């Protein structure tokens, strides 16, 4: 007889199991995100988990396509991939109905995404991500709206004072690297990668990377001076399109009541995808020493529809991962204590009480309450224990004497208070204790 194989109960590396308590937190987070984004008039969309490999090869960075993409050949010999990001799908969908969608096009989604990478704090192989995009409209107004929305989202979770939006502009960076530093595009790419990793290595290694990229020793101080500059400094020392745009953007944000200089600041070290973003870029940082990292970010992109042969349509957006958001909420103690989702347990101590119990449960459910039954006859004590194990708020108990009088026992498991009520009054009494349900 063949030996039985024992399978592991662990989930696949870089993924999570969501038990009911975990789902409560996830649903609460996603509900807050969706509710806040909708207040700005964004409409939700969805798309398939599988897309043509070519879509990502055309619209996604090389690192993701070559190293992190989950892909396969289907039975029709088509090369397909599991989505690592949502923007290519959004671009394909908008291109398909570009003349039917009202502009500016405001869209959001919270898709499930996959990337084959080393799991670490804030990054897993499977995660969910809020994607927010606005296509069309004046650049300054659209960018101000998206940045305002990002701050409003953090405010909805009680974290507006514990984060900071750091903003930069690609055209400012292009001007500095090419005109001031005299670097080629290839050298610039290497310098940007070094700057991205600067906080993770010592000074000697960082300067070694700069040297490899062709930055001369006398240019290092110029580089460091630039990265410590304020926007006001650059208005006079480095006037260019990027500086002019950022100055106007901050003025629009300040006029909209945002805390410019505190909550939203200029930061020339913010880079983000050189091959993707074309204008304003930003990252939202947690200001806690325990979690001092970029939680999410985004920026402006142009010609999103180009590969589909459609008209050029500029947009701005961001993506917020659920893992980094949860880390932020936990670090700052912003996760609420969730109540049990079970409102009432209707017990079943004897066969003759079954019909009455089922009718009571049906009436309570019709009023919107979450009601469970034990699905088996059991003793009074055992079923009360069962109600507590399920964390029900109220238990409906049957006693022979009460039943003969047309009554049941209603026990509030939170306070321990117990009272006899008429069978026909059970729903009203539960309403008094728990309030209306939607």
C-alpha positions as a printed NumPy array, in Angstrom:
array([[  0.   ,   0.   ,   0.   ],
       [  1.419,   3.399,  -1.023],
       [  2.405,   5.764,   1.781],
       [  0.082,   8.704,   2.341],
       [  1.645,  12.072,   1.526],
       [  1.176,  14.657,   4.255],
       [  0.722,  18.132,   2.801],
       [  1.957,  21.267,   4.528],
       [ -0.583,  23.656,   6.043],
       [  1.672,  26.644,   5.235],
       [  0.629,  29.063,   2.486],
       [  2.835,  29.626,  -0.561],
       [  5.883,  31.782,   0.228],
       [  5.092,  35.472,   0.087],
       [  1.322,  35.013,   0.395],
       [ -1.082,  35.188,   3.344],
       [ -4.043,  33.236,   4.66 ],
       [ -6.931,  35.442,   5.693],
       [ -8.919,  33.912,   8.548],
       [-12.184,  35.647,   9.537],
       [-10.447,  38.113,  11.882],
       [ -7.927,  38.966,   9.155],
       [-10.748,  39.472,   6.672],
       [-12.425,  41.913,   9.051],
       [ -9.297,  44.08 ,   8.995],
       [ -8.888,  43.748,   5.228],
       [-12.533,  44.548,   4.502],
       [-12.389,  47.544,   6.844],
       [ -9.27 ,  48.867,   5.11 ],
       [-10.669,  48.336,   1.615],
       [-13.998,  49.87 ,   2.657],
       [-12.281,  53.034,   3.929],
       [-10.194,  53.286,   0.768],
       [-13.168,  52.832,  -1.538],
       [-15.388,  55.207,   0.429],
       [-12.792,  57.994,   0.442],
       [-11.903,  57.714,  -3.248],
       [-15.579,  57.723,  -4.213],
       [-16.066,  61.085,  -2.452],
       [-13.837,  62.588,  -5.162],
       [-16.02 ,  61.111,  -7.896],
       [-13.762,  58.233,  -8.943],
       [-15.511,  55.179, -10.381],
       [-14.476,  51.606,  -9.694],
       [-13.41 ,  49.238, -12.459],
       [-12.03 ,  45.704, -12.599],
       [-10.124,  43.538, -15.039],
       [ -8.833,  39.987, -15.533],
       [ -6.074,  38.413, -13.458],
       [ -4.513,  37.049, -16.663],
       [ -3.341,  39.24 , -19.535],
       [ -1.22 ,  38.769, -22.645],
       [  2.485,  38.685, -21.801],
       [  3.013,  41.282, -24.548],
       [  0.942,  43.846, -22.627],
       [  3.438,  43.843, -19.749],
       [  6.452,  43.617, -22.04 ],
       [  5.275,  46.885, -23.621],
       [  4.01 ,  48.798, -20.556],
       [  5.959,  47.472, -17.547],
       [  9.552,  47.985, -16.344],
       [ 12.275,  45.527, -17.361],
       [ 12.941,  44.362, -13.795],
       [  9.329,  43.248, -13.347],
       [  9.061,  41.597, -16.772],
       [ 12.433,  39.825, -16.665],
       [ 12.643,  38.895, -12.987],
       [  9.291,  39.154, -11.214],
       [  6.562,  38.209, -13.672],
       [  4.58 ,  34.993, -13.184],
       [  3.877,  33.72 , -16.704],
       [  2.873,  30.536, -18.528],
       [  1.833,  29.108, -21.876],
       [ -1.849,  28.219, -22.028],
       [ -3.254,  25.238, -23.908],
       [ -3.673,  27.353, -26.996],
       [  0.083,  28.092, -26.992],
       [ -0.552,  31.707, -25.957],
       [  1.974,  33.331, -23.627],
       [  0.045,  34.852, -20.743],
       [  1.001,  36.45 , -17.429],
       [ -0.504,  36.944, -13.98 ],
       [ -0.888,  40.697, -13.516],
       [  1.937,  42.334, -11.524],
       [  0.272,  45.766, -11.728],
       [ -3.051,  47.212, -12.853],
       [ -2.058,  50.181, -15.009],
       [ -1.537,  48.208, -18.268],
       [ -5.007,  46.668, -17.884],
       [ -6.496,  50.089, -17.18 ],
       [ -4.749,  51.521, -20.26 ],
       [ -6.055,  48.688, -22.444],
       [ -9.593,  49.144, -21.153],
       [ -9.586,  52.934, -21.583],
       [ -8.132,  52.599, -25.089],
       [-10.951,  50.201, -25.948],
       [-13.628,  52.779, -25.084],
       [-11.684,  56.009, -25.299],
       [-14.475,  57.848, -27.118],
       [-17.206,  56.645, -24.747],
       [-15.74 ,  57.593, -21.368],
       [-16.568,  61.026, -19.885],
       [-13.487,  63.168, -19.366],
       [-11.594,  63.731, -17.235],
       [-11.638,  59.958, -16.704],
       [-11.458,  59.192, -12.961],
       [-10.933,  55.509, -12.146],
       [ -9.955,  53.345,  -9.177],
       [ -9.601,  49.667,  -8.367],
       [ -8.241,  47.437,  -5.583],
       [ -6.831,  44.472,  -7.54 ],
       [ -4.976,  41.371,  -6.422],
       [ -1.397,  41.525,  -7.823],
       [  1.52 ,  39.077,  -8.076],
       [  5.289,  39.575,  -8.327],
       [  8.012,  36.988,  -7.826],
       [ 10.303,  38.82 ,  -5.411],
       [ 11.958,  38.275,  -2.049],
       [  9.31 ,  38.731,   0.674],
       [ 10.238,  41.452,   3.174],
       [  8.577,  44.069,   5.349],
       [  6.041,  45.914,   3.237],
       [  6.544,  43.667,   0.174],
       [  5.074,  40.237,  -0.508],
       [  4.646,  38.18 ,  -3.669],
       [  0.876,  38.531,  -3.523],
       [ -0.766,  41.748,  -2.409],
       [ -3.724,  44.023,  -3.043],
       [ -3.261,  47.58 ,  -4.206],
       [ -5.448,  50.645,  -4.439],
       [ -4.948,  52.126,  -7.906],
       [ -6.148,  55.698,  -8.53 ],
       [ -5.855,  57.406, -11.921],
       [ -7.239,  60.533, -13.549],
       [ -6.805,  60.918, -17.315],
       [ -7.254,  64.313, -18.912],
       [ -7.858,  67.69 , -17.322],
       [ -5.326,  70.451, -16.694],
       [ -2.094,  69.008, -15.288],
       [ -1.924,  71.299, -12.232],
       [ -5.532,  70.682, -11.224],
       [ -5.321,  66.915, -11.75 ],
       [ -2.052,  66.59 ,  -9.809],
       [ -3.343,  68.767,  -6.968],
       [ -6.475,  66.599,  -6.774],
       [ -4.528,  63.335,  -6.693],
       [ -2.141,  64.608,  -4.008],
       [ -5.071,  65.951,  -1.975],
       [ -6.809,  62.587,  -2.31 ],
       [ -3.695,  60.735,  -1.126],
       [ -3.603,  62.899,   2.014],
       [ -7.374,  62.519,   2.524],
       [ -7.009,  58.737,   2.424],
       [ -4.444,  58.824,   5.218],
       [ -6.684,  61.257,   7.107],
       [ -9.615,  58.824,   6.831],
       [ -7.518,  56.304,   8.79 ],
       [ -6.498,  58.905,  11.381],
       [ -2.943,  59.167,  10.044],
       [ -2.793,  62.566,   8.308],
       [ -0.404,  63.943,  10.942],
       [  1.853,  60.893,  10.729],
       [  2.69 ,  61.04 ,   7.034],
       [  4.336,  63.345,   4.542],
       [  3.936,  63.645,   0.779],
       [  7.293,  64.336,  -0.9  ],
       [  7.093,  65.793,  -4.396],
       [  9.566,  66.204,  -7.266],
       [  9.479,  66.684, -11.056],
       [ 11.151,  64.573, -13.732],
       [ 11.931,  67.603, -15.931],
       [ 13.797,  69.219, -13.056],
       [ 15.848,  66.051, -12.667],
       [ 16.491,  65.821, -16.406],
       [ 17.642,  69.459, -16.415],
       [ 19.981,  68.925, -13.472],
       [ 21.547,  65.656, -14.656],
       [ 21.968,  66.605, -18.321],
       [ 22.486,  70.379, -18.284],
       [ 24.231,  70.885, -14.934],
       [ 26.03 ,  67.555, -14.488],
       [ 26.565,  66.726, -18.17 ],
       [ 25.52 ,  63.081, -17.671],
       [ 24.253,  60.811, -20.419],
       [ 20.921,  58.978, -20.081],
       [ 22.782,  55.771, -19.173],
       [ 24.837,  57.538, -16.502],
       [ 21.721,  59.22 , -15.134],
       [ 20.014,  55.849, -14.818],
       [ 22.94 ,  54.515, -12.737],
       [ 23.028,  57.612, -10.522],
       [ 19.289,  57.367,  -9.874],
       [ 19.621,  53.688,  -8.87 ],
       [ 22.436,  54.66 ,  -6.488],
       [ 20.333,  57.417,  -4.944],
       [ 17.385,  55.04 ,  -4.521],
       [ 19.603,  52.659,  -2.511],
       [ 21.566,  55.369,  -0.65 ],
       [ 19.863,  54.846,   2.716],
       [ 20.588,  51.086,   2.631],
       [ 24.403,  51.285,   2.252],
       [ 27.349,  53.117,   3.824],
       [ 28.817,  56.324,   2.368],
       [ 31.844,  54.562,   0.819],
       [ 29.689,  52.19 ,  -1.204],
       [ 27.376,  55.001,  -2.31 ],
       [ 30.281,  57.119,  -3.515],
       [ 31.711,  54.059,  -5.262],
       [ 28.478,  53.675,  -7.213],
       [ 28.579,  57.345,  -8.195],
       [ 32.147,  56.946,  -9.453],
       [ 31.144,  53.898, -11.504],
       [ 28.358,  55.984, -13.05 ],
       [ 30.88 ,  58.588, -14.177],
       [ 30.299,  61.215, -11.485],
       [ 33.616,  63.008, -10.937],
       [ 34.835,  63.699,  -7.362],
       [ 34.355,  67.445,  -7.831],
       [ 30.742,  66.819,  -8.923],
       [ 29.787,  64.903,  -5.775],
       [ 29.518,  68.091,  -3.7  ],
       [ 27.395,  69.647,  -6.459],
       [ 25.134,  66.591,  -6.335],
       [ 24.835,  66.732,  -2.549],
       [ 24.169,  70.476,  -2.622],
       [ 21.355,  69.953,  -5.101],
       [ 19.72 ,  67.243,  -2.985],
       [ 19.69 ,  69.538,   0.048],
       [ 18.163,  72.449,  -1.904],
       [ 14.72 ,  73.887,  -1.239],
       [ 12.352,  74.7  ,  -4.072],
       [ 12.864,  78.394,  -3.271],
       [ 16.617,  77.963,  -3.765],
       [ 16.096,  76.415,  -7.182],
       [ 13.712,  79.127,  -8.387],
       [ 16.717,  81.462,  -8.553],
       [ 19.646,  79.037,  -8.984],
       [ 18.124,  76.595, -11.488],
       [ 15.088,  78.046, -13.271],
       [ 13.558,  75.456, -15.6  ],
       [ 10.204,  73.994, -16.598],
       [ 10.179,  71.53 , -13.692],
       [ 10.813,  74.202, -11.033],
       [  8.182,  76.484, -12.558],
       [  5.597,  73.682, -12.603],
       [  6.252,  72.668,  -8.993],
       [  6.009,  76.279,  -7.814],
       [  2.575,  76.585,  -9.424],
       [  1.491,  73.175,  -8.095],
       [  2.365,  74.071,  -4.492],
       [  0.497,  77.355,  -4.873],
       [ -2.622,  75.474,  -6.044],
       [ -2.304,  73.022,  -3.137],
       [ -1.855,  75.81 ,  -0.595],
       [ -4.894,  77.592,  -2.004],
       [ -6.862,  74.371,  -1.509],
       [ -6.035,  74.348,   2.207],
       [ -3.224,  71.772,   2.139],
       [ -0.314,  72.108,   4.588],
       [  2.436,  72.855,   2.071],
       [  5.867,  72.707,   3.689],
       [  4.626,  70.372,   6.425],
       [  2.318,  67.715,   4.997],
       [  3.349,  68.187,   1.363],
       [  6.993,  69.101,   0.704],
       [  9.497,  69.36 ,  -2.126],
       [ 12.095,  66.564,  -2.121],
       [ 14.629,  66.342,  -4.977],
       [ 15.63 ,  62.804,  -3.952],
       [ 12.245,  61.398,  -5.024],
       [ 12.899,  59.69 ,  -8.372],
       [ 10.463,  56.902,  -9.302],
       [ 10.426,  55.026, -12.624],
       [ 12.578,  56.898, -15.087],
       [ 11.114,  54.964, -18.01 ],
       [  7.519,  55.559, -16.951],
       [  6.866,  58.904, -15.267],
       [  7.257,  62.077, -17.309],
       [  6.372,  64.966, -14.99 ],
       [  5.428,  65.401, -11.334],
       [  6.324,  62.419,  -9.115],
       [  5.607,  61.889,  -5.419],
       [  5.95 ,  59.427,  -2.56 ],
       [  4.001,  59.223,   0.689],
       [  6.271,  58.603,   3.677],
       [  5.529,  57.363,   7.168],
       [  7.223,  59.742,   9.588],
       [  7.544,  57.131,  12.371],
       [ 11.15 ,  56.04 ,  13.153],
       [  9.847,  52.441,  13.258],
       [  8.556,  52.569,   9.721],
       [ 10.416,  55.438,   8.038],
       [  9.92 ,  54.423,   4.426],
       [  7.937,  55.276,   1.333],
       [  4.541,  53.617,   1.717],
       [  3.287,  54.381,  -1.775],
       [  3.667,  56.837,  -4.597],
       [  2.851,  57.844,  -8.133],
       [  3.086,  60.619, -10.647],
       [  2.343,  61.891, -14.151],
       [  2.664,  59.733, -17.252],
       [  2.124,  60.641, -20.912],
       [  0.905,  58.805, -24.008],
       [ -0.554,  55.913, -22.054],
       [ -2.579,  54.756, -25.072],
       [  0.232,  54.939, -27.618],
       [  0.832,  51.198, -27.935],
       [ -2.842,  50.681, -28.738],
       [ -2.719,  53.124, -31.639],
       [ -5.012,  55.549, -29.835],
       [ -4.748,  59.265, -29.17 ],
       [ -2.226,  60.501, -26.639],
       [ -3.835,  60.965, -23.239],
       [ -1.83 ,  62.154, -20.257],
       [ -2.696,  61.058, -16.776],
       [ -1.617,  61.096, -13.147],
       [ -2.164,  58.455, -10.489],
       [ -0.782,  56.381,  -7.642],
       [ -0.83 ,  52.877,  -6.221],
       [ -1.087,  52.046,  -2.496],
       [ -0.309,  48.497,  -1.353],
       [ -2.333,  46.884,   1.424],
       [  0.776,  45.5  ,   3.189],
       [  2.457,  48.885,   3.684],
       [ -0.868,  50.45 ,   4.675],
       [ -1.463,  47.776,   7.315],
       [  2.09 ,  48.227,   8.65 ],
       [  1.447,  51.972,   8.945],
       [ -1.848,  51.482,  10.786],
       [ -0.35 ,  48.949,  13.206],
       [  2.756,  51.04 ,  13.973],
       [  0.567,  54.027,  14.862],
       [ -2.127,  52.082,  16.742],
       [ -4.807,  53.013,  14.223],
       [ -6.376,  49.564,  13.813],
       [ -9.715,  49.504,  15.66 ],
       [-10.876,  46.657,  17.894],
       [-13.356,  44.762,  15.782],
       [-16.552,  43.352,  17.234],
       [-17.733,  39.869,  16.366],
       [-19.839,  39.775,  13.216],
       [-22.252,  37.35 ,  14.923],
       [-25.177,  39.21 ,  16.482],
       [-27.386,  36.414,  17.793],
       [-27.274,  32.686,  18.419],
       [-30.646,  30.92 ,  18.602],
       [-30.108,  27.706,  20.583],
       [-31.706,  24.278,  20.096],
       [-31.904,  22.284,  23.349],
       [-34.851,  20.058,  22.302],
       [-36.513,  18.829,  19.127],
       [-39.838,  20.494,  19.983],
       [-38.165,  23.926,  19.982],
       [-36.717,  23.569,  16.454],
       [-39.569,  25.181,  14.496],
       [-39.885,  28.141,  16.877],
       [-36.108,  28.67 ,  16.838],
       [-35.954,  28.619,  13.061],
       [-38.796,  31.138,  12.751],
       [-37.138,  33.482,  15.264],
       [-33.832,  33.203,  13.366],
       [-35.597,  33.92 ,  10.054],
       [-37.307,  37.033,  11.434],
       [-34.049,  38.383,  12.882],
       [-32.19 ,  37.815,   9.589],
       [-34.902,  39.664,   7.695],
       [-34.177,  42.633,   9.955],
       [-30.518,  42.484,   8.941],
       [-29.046,  40.663,  11.953],
       [-26.332,  38.015,  11.604],
       [-27.823,  34.931,  13.238],
       [-26.388,  31.449,  13.765],
       [-27.899,  28.237,  15.076],
       [-25.996,  25.266,  16.568],
       [-27.113,  22.849,  13.792],
       [-27.544,  20.15 ,  16.427],
       [-29.517,  19.526,  19.612],
       [-27.465,  20.106,  22.748],
       [-27.722,  20.872,  26.428],
       [-28.484,  24.363,  27.713],
       [-24.972,  24.768,  29.156],
       [-23.118,  23.466,  26.114],
       [-25.042,  25.691,  23.744],
       [-24.38 ,  28.729,  25.902],
       [-20.67 ,  27.884,  25.737],
       [-21.001,  27.549,  21.989],
       [-22.578,  31.006,  21.744],
       [-19.665,  32.473,  23.699],
       [-17.149,  30.593,  21.55 ],
       [-18.666,  32.183,  18.445],
       [-18.551,  35.57 ,  20.233],
       [-22.268,  36.129,  19.681],
       [-23.588,  39.248,  21.363],
       [-26.97 ,  37.763,  22.308],
       [-28.206,  34.211,  22.915],
       [-31.853,  33.16 ,  22.559],
       [-32.446,  30.343,  25.058],
       [-35.415,  28.019,  25.493],
       [-36.643,  26.77 ,  28.853],
       [-39.653,  24.467,  29.379],
       [-41.455,  26.854,  31.744],
       [-40.838,  29.902,  29.545],
       [-41.854,  28.022,  26.412],
       [-45.139,  26.961,  28.044],
       [-45.868,  30.652,  28.678],
       [-45.025,  31.593,  25.074],
       [-41.717,  33.158,  26.119],
       [-37.988,  32.684,  25.525],
       [-34.918,  33.741,  27.487],
       [-32.862,  36.532,  25.946],
       [-29.323,  36.705,  27.338],
       [-26.976,  39.619,  26.606],
       [-23.61 ,  37.842,  26.514],
       [-21.702,  41.124,  26.773],
       [-23.22 ,  42.198,  30.11 ],
       [-24.569,  38.885,  31.377],
       [-28.086,  40.347,  31.794],
       [-30.915,  37.901,  31.093],
       [-34.652,  38.434,  30.737],
       [-37.804,  36.584,  29.621],
       [-39.59 ,  38.023,  26.578],
       [-42.61 ,  37.005,  24.527],
       [-41.705,  35.032,  21.386],
       [-43.324,  37.634,  19.169],
       [-41.291,  40.413,  20.871],
       [-37.829,  38.886,  20.399],
       [-36.913,  40.978,  17.358],
       [-38.01 ,  44.219,  19.041],
       [-35.934,  43.417,  22.137],
       [-32.868,  42.589,  20.026],
       [-33.338,  45.876,  18.167],
       [-33.335,  47.72 ,  21.499],
       [-30.065,  46.062,  22.499],
       [-28.185,  46.143,  19.192],
       [-29.864,  48.908,  17.198],
       [-30.993,  48.945,  13.581],
       [-29.075,  46.911,  11.01 ],
       [-28.608,  48.007,   7.407]])
